[in-house]
Amino acid sequence: MTTTKRLTTSAMIASFADPAQKTTSAPFGHALAALAEQDTRVVGLTADLGKYTDMHVFAQAHPDRFFQMGMAEQLLLGAAAGMAEAGLVPFASTYSVFAARRAYDFLCLDIAEPNLNVNVVGGLPGLTTGYGPSHQATEDIAIFRGMPNLTIVDPCDSVDIEQAVPQLAACEGPTYLRLLRGKVPTVLDEYDYSFQLGKAKVLRGGNDVVFVSSGLMTMRALQAAEKLAAHKVDVAVVHTPTIKPFDSATVLREIAGDRLAVTLENHTVVGGLFETVASAAARAGVSGRIVPVALPDEFLAAGALPTLHDRYGLATDRVVERVLAELG
């Protein structure tokens, strides 16, 4: 008789890091606190979610430059806009669902239209929580991609986040960072990689398949590439942390040819990385099928996060199965 380990409620908010995987604690909070040591214009704001967006690290280091706005996301972004108008460089954190759904108009008209340097930090992007549609921002990129002036970054790991923070602060105009919080995997330090805003990077080469990935799915792409090697499938991985502006030149150069092209994203199949790549390919006349690994166009279930990743196709083994099925 076999027994199955019962996942507890804590698995709904578990880290997506694998057991024993190297992680870094609160990379965003520490990077922002370090940046503030060098730049006195940097301020931090949150809407009652400091602990859950790692903004508490900044608050402890710079209490005189931290502003708790309460559960009022529209006020959060309106205040950040005013601070930017006054010459400060605000980082405003909340959950992605609240930034995208509840405060969209304030970001659009108060911040993006005047092209202010406000950096919006959204926690729980995509399927990084098991608490159901009220918390799962599976469509945030789709909502934000059409907003003029807004830079969108979907980091893979702690390396991306730590290096992105100062570049976002230096970026003219508003930015949106899909935050990975808590104990965040450290993956890209094993590659010849550095984050460059607006640039995609080829992390590994391969002759049979090319993965184009963003966010935590770059970690899964690298893991799947290793497993596919056991099946004699040689996989390249292209990491695209900046969704807008998109580095179409690098990506199109990689997907041109006869390799199977697969996009991988922690976001609905509608309006995210897959459609960004497909649009760039269509405009450039690059032919060939592009296979999406993405969340379905539906409201997702609540439950334990590892179970949901398996159910909705984001788990590494599901990626491997999808590629092998496509290759026939």
N, C-alpha and C positions, 0 to 999 in steps of 0.2 A: 504494500500500500504506500502510495506516495503522498506527500503533503505539500501544499502550496503556501508559501509565505503570504500572509495577509498584509496588504498595504494599509497603513494607517492614514488618518486624515492629513497628517503632516506631509504625506506624499503629494497632496494637491498643490502645495507650495514649495515642493522640493527643488533643489538646484538641479539643472539639467546636466551637471557634471557627472561623469561616470565614477563609480567607486574607485578610490585610490588615485584618481586623476589629479594632476597638479592644478591648484587653484590659487587665486589671489583674492584677498578679502577687500571688498568695497573699493575697487580700482577707481571708479569715478570720483567718489568722495575724497580720496587721498590725492588724486590728480588735481582736482579743483582747489583743494587746500594748498597744495604746492604752488599752483599757478598764482594764487592770491598773494603768496609771499613775494612774488616777483612783480605783480601788477596790482597796484592799489585800487584800480577801477573795478576789479572783479567783485561782484556781490552774489549772494545766493538767496533764493526764495523758494518756498514750497507751500503747498496747499494741504497742510495737516498730514504730510506723508514723508517727513524728513527721514525717519527710521527706515522706511520701506523704499526709498530711492537713494539711500546712502548719503543724502545731504546732511545727515546728522554729523558726519565726520567733519564737514566744512563748518558746521555750526559750532562745534566744540573748539575748532582751531581759530575761528574768526567770528566770535559771537556778536561783535559790533557791526559786522557786515552781513549778518544773516537776518532774514525777515520771514516770520511765520504768518501767512496770510489766512489761515483757517480753511475750512472747506468751502472755498469760493474761487474756483478755477478761472472764472472770467476776471475777477479782481486780480488774481495772480498775474495774468498776462497783461492786463491794463496797467498795473503798477510797474511791471517790468518794462513796458513800453515807455512810461514816464521816466524811469531811471536811465534808460538808454538815450532818451532825448536830452537828459542832463549830463551825458558824457560817461556814464557808468557802463560796465559790461556785465549785464545780468545773466545768470543761469537759473532758470525757473523749472522746478521739478514737480511732477505729479504723475499719475498713471496715464499711460498712452490713451486709454479709452476716454478719459476726461479731457485731455488736451485736444484730441481729434473730434470727439462727438459734442462735448459740452461747451468748449471755448473756441470753436473754429472761427467764428466771425470776429472775435477779438484778436486772434492771431492774424487773421487775414487783413483787417482794416486798420487796426491799431499798430501792427508791427510790420507785416509784409509789404503793405502798400507804401508806407514811407521808408521801407528798406532799412529798418533799425537793427542794430546789432543785439538782438535778443536770442538767447540760446535755450530752446525748450528741450527738456530732458524727460522722456516718457518711459516710465517703468512698466513692466509686464507686457512687452510687445508680443504680438502673435500668440502662440501657444506656449507661454512660459508660466502659466498658472492653471490649476485645475478647477478654478471657481466659476467656470461657465461664462456665457456671453457678456455678463455685466462687467467682467474683468478682463476678458480676452480680446485684445485689440488686434483682431485678425485682419482688419481692413484699413488700418491707419495709413499705410503708404498709399493705398488707393485714394483715400480721402485727400491726402496732402500733395500728391504728385502734381495736381493741376494748379497749385497755388504759385503764382509768380514770385520770384526772388527767394523762395525757400530752399535751402540746402538740406538734403535728407541723408543721414548716415545710419547704416545698419551694421554695427561692429560684430566681429566674430567672437572676441575674447578680451581678456584683460589688457593685452598688448595694444590692440586696436583702441580701446577706451582711453588708456593712459596717454597714448600719443595723439589721439583725436582732440582731447580737451583743449590744449593750447592752440591748436589749429582752428578749432571752431571759434574760440575767442577772437582770433585774429581775422576771421573771415568777415568780409563786408556783408551786411545784411543778416537776416534771421536764419537760424539752423534748427533742425529737429534731430535729436539723437535717440535712437531706440535703445534704451538702457538695459544692460544686463547687470544685475545687482547681487549683493551678498558675496558668496564664494563663487567667483567667476572663473571658469576654466582658463588656463594659460596654455595656449596651443601654438601660436605663431612664432614664439621665440625659437622654435626648432627649425625654422626656415629662414632663408635670407630675405627677410621682410621688414619693411617699415611702413607705417600708415602715411599715405599722402592723400590729402583731401582732393576728391575728384578723380582719383586714379584707381584702376584695377591692377591686380598683380597676378602673374602666373606663378603659383606655388610649386607645381610639379608638372612635368611633361608626360605625355602619353600618346600612343599611336592609334588607339581604338575608339576611345570615348573622351569627350571633353565636358567636364562639369563647370558650369558657371553658377557661382553660389554667393550668398550674402548671409550676414548674421551668424547665428549659431549653426546654420546649415553648412557653413564652410568647414566647421569641425566635423560634422557628419560626412561631408563629401570626402574629406581626407581619410576618415576611418573606412568609408565604403571603398575608396580607391585601394586601400591596403588589402581589404578582404577580396575585392575583385581580382587582384593579382593572383590569388590562389586558384582562380578560375581561368587563368591565362588571358585576362582582360586588362589591357594597359590603359590607365585613366589619367588624363590631365586635369588639373584643378585650377580654375581662375577665380580668385576672390574679388568681389566687387562691393567693398564696404560703402562706397558712395553711390546712392541710387539716383540722386539728382544734385548736381549735373552728372550725367552718366558718361563713363569712359567708353563710348561706343567703338572707338578706334581699336583699342586693345581687345575688346570682346569680339568684335566682328572678325578681326584677324585670326582669332583662335577658332571660331566656329565655322569659318569658311573651309571648304573641303569636304571629305567624305566621312569624317568621324561622326559618330552619334553625338549630338549636342543635347545636354540635359541641364535645365535650370533647377536650382534647389533653393527654396526660401521658406522661412517661418512666417508665412503670410498667405492669405487667400490667393487662389489662382487668378483672381480678378484684380487687375490694376497694379500688380506689384512687379517683381523682377522678371517673371516670365513675359509679361506683356511689354515691359521696357525693352527686353532683348529682342522679342519678336518684332516690335515696331522699328527698332534700329535696323534689323536685318531687312525688313520689307522696304524701308526707305533707301537702303544702300543697294538693293537688288541682290542680296545674298540669299540664295535659295537653300532649301533643305529643311527637313522637319526638325522642330525643336520640342523636346519632351519636357513637360513640367512636372517637377516634384514639389507640390505645394499643398496647402490646406484646401479642402473643398469649399465651394460657394454655398455655405450653409452655416447656421449657428451651431457651434460645437457643444458637445456634452461636457458636463462636469465630471470630475473624477480624479484618480491618481495620475499625476503627470506622466510617469513612464508608460502607463497603460494607454493614455491618450496619444502619445507620440507613436506608439506602435499601431494603434487603431487608425490614425489619420495619415500614416505613411512617412513620418519624419524620422523614425528610428533607423539606425544604420542598417540593420538587417532588411528592413523594408525597402530601403534604397537599393541595396544589392539585388534583391529579388526583382525590383522593377527594371533595373538595367539588364539583367540576364533575360528577362521576358522580352524586352525590346530587341535584344540581339538575336533572340530566337534560338 
